[in-house]
Amino acid sequence: MTDVPVDPGVVHRTPVVEGLTEGEEEELRAELAKVEEEIVTLRQVLAAKERHCGELKRRLGLSTLGELKQNLSRSWHDVQVSTAYKKTQETLSQAGQKTSAALSTMGSAISRKLGDMSSYSIRHSISMPVMRNSATFKSFEDRVGTIKSKVVGGRENGSDNLPPSPGSGDQTLPDHAPF
């Protein structure tokens, strides 16, 4: 291969587009250069305006974090007033009520059965306190209590008569879940 000198004007120029004269092409290139120069100027002006805006916010004590909090708060409010959120909240509320009713019915049935067992134990010389102190009964009682407290929140009829479940530590449900 041999080195061939290339004219710099030829490298950046493209052949004349069909239908354009050489004069029209030069006119379009001049306009393009002018628009590109305006773009650079506008970018510089925008950068200066952004710096000025930042300085004003700093002097007013406004921070990016404050703006973010305000935007999140506004967005959360918009979500809460949306139709979809309201429908979801209503559906979940109804599901919670139905689940609570089902657990209450199940609890009544279990109590009835345990009552039957108690009368059986009296007739057959088995004492109920012995059965209530058994590991199986305590485990069952704790699990039912845990499930009920998770579904109902331990606040059915305004009181919490449920024993804490073993191993649950201090984990409590929030008083006001978003859904």
C-alpha positions as CSV (number, residue, x, y, z in Angstrom):
1,M,0.0,0.0,0.0
2,T,1.1,3.5,-0.7
3,D,0.3,6.6,1.1
4,V,-1.9,8.9,-0.9
5,P,-2.3,12.5,0.2
6,V,-5.9,13.4,0.9
7,D,-7.3,16.9,0.7
8,P,-9.0,17.7,4.1
9,G,-11.9,19.5,2.2
10,V,-12.6,16.3,0.3
11,V,-12.8,14.0,3.4
12,H,-15.6,16.0,5.1
13,R,-17.5,16.7,1.9
14,T,-20.0,14.4,0.5
15,P,-21.1,14.4,-3.1
16,V,-23.8,16.8,-4.0
17,V,-27.2,15.3,-3.2
18,E,-29.3,14.8,-6.3
19,G,-31.5,17.7,-7.1
20,L,-29.2,20.2,-5.2
21,T,-26.9,22.6,-6.9
22,E,-23.5,23.3,-5.4
23,G,-24.8,26.7,-4.3
24,E,-27.8,25.2,-2.5
25,E,-25.5,22.7,-0.8
26,E,-23.2,25.5,0.5
27,E,-26.3,27.4,1.7
28,L,-27.6,24.4,3.6
29,R,-24.1,23.7,5.2
30,A,-23.9,27.3,6.3
31,E,-27.4,27.1,7.9
32,L,-26.4,23.8,9.6
33,A,-23.3,25.4,11.1
34,K,-25.4,28.3,12.3
35,V,-27.9,25.9,14.0
36,E,-25.1,23.9,15.6
37,E,-23.6,27.1,17.0
38,E,-27.0,28.1,18.4
39,I,-27.3,24.7,20.1
40,V,-24.0,25.2,21.8
41,T,-25.0,28.7,22.9
42,L,-28.4,27.4,24.2
43,R,-26.6,24.6,26.2
44,Q,-24.3,27.2,27.8
45,V,-27.3,29.4,28.7
46,L,-29.2,26.4,30.1
47,A,-26.2,25.4,32.2
48,A,-26.0,29.0,33.6
49,K,-29.7,29.0,34.4
50,E,-29.4,25.6,36.2
51,R,-26.5,27.0,38.3
52,H,-28.6,30.1,39.1
53,C,-31.6,27.9,40.0
54,G,-29.5,25.8,42.3
55,E,-28.1,28.8,44.0
56,L,-31.6,30.2,44.6
57,K,-32.8,26.9,46.1
58,R,-29.7,26.8,48.3
59,R,-30.4,30.3,49.6
60,L,-34.1,29.5,50.2
61,G,-33.1,26.3,52.1
62,L,-34.7,24.0,49.6
63,S,-33.0,20.7,49.1
64,T,-33.2,17.8,46.7
65,L,-34.3,15.6,49.5
66,G,-37.1,18.0,50.5
67,E,-38.3,18.1,46.9
68,L,-38.1,14.3,46.7
69,K,-40.2,14.0,49.9
70,Q,-42.8,16.4,48.5
71,N,-43.0,14.5,45.3
72,L,-43.3,11.1,47.1
73,S,-46.0,12.5,49.3
74,R,-47.9,13.9,46.4
75,S,-47.6,10.6,44.5
76,W,-48.8,8.6,47.5
77,H,-51.8,10.9,47.9
78,D,-52.6,10.4,44.2
79,V,-52.4,6.6,44.6
80,Q,-54.7,6.7,47.6
81,V,-57.4,8.7,45.8
82,S,-57.2,6.5,42.7
83,T,-60.1,4.3,41.8
84,A,-57.9,1.2,41.6
85,Y,-56.5,1.8,45.2
86,K,-60.0,2.3,46.6
87,K,-61.3,-0.8,44.9
88,T,-58.3,-2.9,46.1
89,Q,-58.7,-1.5,49.7
90,E,-62.4,-2.4,49.7
91,T,-61.8,-5.9,48.4
92,L,-59.0,-6.5,50.9
93,S,-61.2,-5.2,53.7
94,Q,-64.0,-7.5,52.7
95,A,-61.6,-10.5,52.4
96,G,-60.3,-9.7,55.9
97,Q,-63.8,-9.6,57.3
98,K,-64.7,-12.9,55.7
99,T,-61.5,-14.5,56.9
100,S,-62.1,-13.1,60.4
101,A,-65.6,-14.6,60.4
102,A,-64.3,-17.9,59.1
103,L,-61.6,-18.0,61.8
104,S,-64.2,-17.1,64.4
105,T,-66.5,-19.9,63.3
106,M,-63.5,-22.3,63.3
107,G,-62.5,-21.1,66.8
108,S,-66.1,-21.7,68.0
109,A,-66.1,-25.1,66.5
110,I,-62.8,-26.0,68.1
111,S,-64.0,-24.6,71.5
112,R,-67.1,-26.7,71.2
113,K,-65.1,-29.8,70.4
114,L,-62.7,-29.1,73.3
115,G,-65.8,-28.6,75.5
116,D,-67.0,-32.0,74.3
117,M,-63.6,-33.4,75.1
118,S,-63.7,-31.8,78.5
119,S,-67.0,-33.5,79.3
120,Y,-65.6,-36.7,77.9
121,S,-62.5,-36.4,80.1
122,I,-64.6,-35.9,83.2
123,R,-66.6,-39.0,82.4
124,H,-63.4,-41.0,81.7
125,S,-61.3,-39.6,84.5
126,I,-59.0,-37.5,82.3
127,S,-58.5,-34.0,83.6
128,M,-58.7,-31.1,81.2
129,P,-55.8,-29.1,82.9
130,V,-53.5,-32.0,82.2
131,M,-54.6,-31.9,78.5
132,R,-54.2,-28.0,78.4
133,N,-50.7,-28.3,79.8
134,S,-49.7,-30.8,77.1
135,A,-47.2,-29.7,74.5
136,T,-49.5,-30.6,71.7
137,F,-52.4,-28.5,73.0
138,K,-50.1,-25.5,73.7
139,S,-48.6,-25.7,70.3
140,F,-52.0,-25.9,68.6
141,E,-53.4,-23.0,70.8
142,D,-50.4,-20.8,70.0
143,R,-50.7,-21.5,66.2
144,V,-54.4,-20.7,66.2
145,G,-53.7,-17.5,68.2
146,T,-50.9,-16.5,65.8
147,I,-53.0,-17.0,62.7
148,K,-56.0,-15.2,64.2
149,S,-53.8,-12.2,65.3
150,K,-52.3,-11.9,61.8
151,V,-55.7,-11.9,60.1
152,V,-57.6,-9.9,62.6
153,G,-54.7,-8.0,64.0
154,G,-55.5,-9.1,67.6
155,R,-58.2,-6.3,67.8
156,E,-61.4,-8.1,67.4
157,N,-64.1,-6.6,69.6
158,G,-61.6,-4.0,70.8
159,S,-59.4,-6.3,72.9
160,D,-56.4,-8.5,72.5
161,N,-56.9,-11.7,74.5
162,L,-54.5,-13.8,72.5
163,P,-51.4,-15.1,74.0
164,P,-48.2,-14.2,72.2
165,S,-46.9,-16.9,70.0
166,P,-43.5,-18.5,70.9
167,G,-40.6,-17.4,68.9
168,S,-42.4,-14.4,67.5
169,G,-40.3,-12.0,69.5
170,D,-41.5,-8.4,69.5
171,Q,-42.8,-8.6,65.9
172,T,-46.0,-6.6,65.8
173,L,-48.2,-5.7,62.9
174,P,-48.4,-2.0,62.0
175,D,-51.4,-0.1,63.2
176,H,-52.2,1.3,59.8
177,A,-51.1,-0.8,56.9
178,P,-51.3,1.0,53.5
179,F,-53.7,-1.6,52.0
